[in-house]
Amino acid sequence: MQNKAAISAKELTKHFGSRKAVQHVSFDIKQGEIFSLLGTNGAGKTTTIKMLCCLLKPTSGNAQIMGNPINQGTMKIKRIIGVSPQETAIAGHLNTRENLILMGGVHGLSQKESKKKAHQLMDLMELEDRRDQARKLSGGLQRRLSIAMALMSDPQILFLDEPTLGLDPHARKSVWNYIEKLKGEKTILLTTHYLEEADSLADRIAIMNKSKIIEMGTSSELKKKYNTRQTLNIKTNNITTKEIEMLQQKGMDVLQTPSGIEITGNNPDFYTLVDILRSGNVKIEAIHMPEPTLDDVFIQLTGKEAQP
Amino acid sequence: MKTLSLSSRNFKEIYRDPLTISLGLALPVLLMILFSSIFKRAQVEIFSPTLLTPGVLIFSFSFIIMFSSVLISKDKENSFLTRLFTTPLKPSHFILAYMLPYIPFALTQTLICILTGVFLGADFQNILPVLGIFFLISFTCICMGVTLGALLSVNQVSAVGSLLITVISLFSGAWMDLHMVGGLFETIGYALPFAHAIDAAKILLRGGETTGIMKNLFPVIAYTVVFFFTAILSFRKTIKRG
């Protein structure tokens, strides 16, 4: 399934007056792939999604959704996409089932088809058939309902704009589980500023900063490419200032921690390190080298933390 | 089918909101009972059930402006409309779906006010053409609401909606005879459609000829047409903005 481009963006650009919201954004998303646009607030992720969903006309550039250009005949595209906007975007006075049936209706499904599909999705997303109005549901349930609403038309492509924004870690994890269930079934474009979300869900990640895509690849490719600085945690209780100074003289960043030392550097020389520690009879209780994270990649690329 | 699905949702949003029901349906009844009890003691003709009913009804229609505009602006604010804009709905589906549910609501208001009037002792003549006038003015209010909702935010809609209710209350002649007040007040009142609608309804309800209401009917029709197109244009603008 993962070979043809489901979404293909070429030099997409959007200006609002003098403000450049998106500049020359290009990418291809294969069918069945989960692709994440990662970036801080205001990086241009939502504007990119809005152009792809035919909500905004690009200032220049173009994109195709399953071969249909976004700037002509938008109805064809609207029939094959499902969108879960950044806000939960539910009808507050309707209950869960009514919200789903409504979405079936606006997509042209019959009442019978809508009811059947609503039942399936409520099972998939573990949404209870309660009489409660949707506005009274918890944030996590509202998010799951929002995603289920986007799935009512059985879309080929699903746009999820910040699907876990404002949720507590437990509710966030639960939403991830539901998105994972769709992996391979749907092509998903997901925007997020939670690095772990992109890391855990996406097949490929594009990092957006200041309205441009500045890097793109799989999570491991990005980590490999940008994590040249390694960190080493050494657990010891008898290291002295003398050995720390000797390590620093060898160009290593050494930080004394309650359990020992933390050394950071671009390819630190481990032989020298061991020699210095041995010479001071430093007893090493444990050595730990943490896995590089997407956080490090993001900070290195954008110079700032992703999460607000 | 698509229009029906969305208008059915909007219908439920209206009837499941206790504020809509209390302000739109219960308040007019309370006002009619209150003013007719004044009439019983003071015999002020304008508060007689026959003459009071059109004024109270048109005042209650002014709440439709508020309800319909708040519904649309809230749907904009929580991105529900954005979600709908990504579905295969056409502008005509949206406009109809946001207007249609208020028609039965306005008819319910009309029925309740007329029945309350009858209960309080009103003697209504020419009820069918009067219903036509009420329909036109309620439709104008629906169109005004759609226009405001499409163009303004929730906060702006609340402020402008409250202002409009006050303006309609003061300048429609629901609670006073504008000719007796005269001056700028009268000029403003008759520059708007509400006073014309109330005057026309009063003439007919007292048994007057249909030909006697033409000068009042034309401004009402003109406002209805203008606001119908304003509603369509402003909603299209909202769709364009995404």
Interface residues (C-beta under 8 A of the other chain):
Chain A: K50 C53 C54 L55 L56 M75 K78 R79 I81 V83 S84 P85 Q86 E87 T88 A89 I90 A91 G92 H93 L94 E98 I101 L102 M103 G104 G105 V106 H107 G108 S110 Q133 M149 A150 S153 F159
Chain B: M1 K2 L4 S5 L6 S8 R9 K12 E13 R16 D17 N78 S79 F80 T82 R83 L84 F85 T86 T87 P88 L89 H93 G242
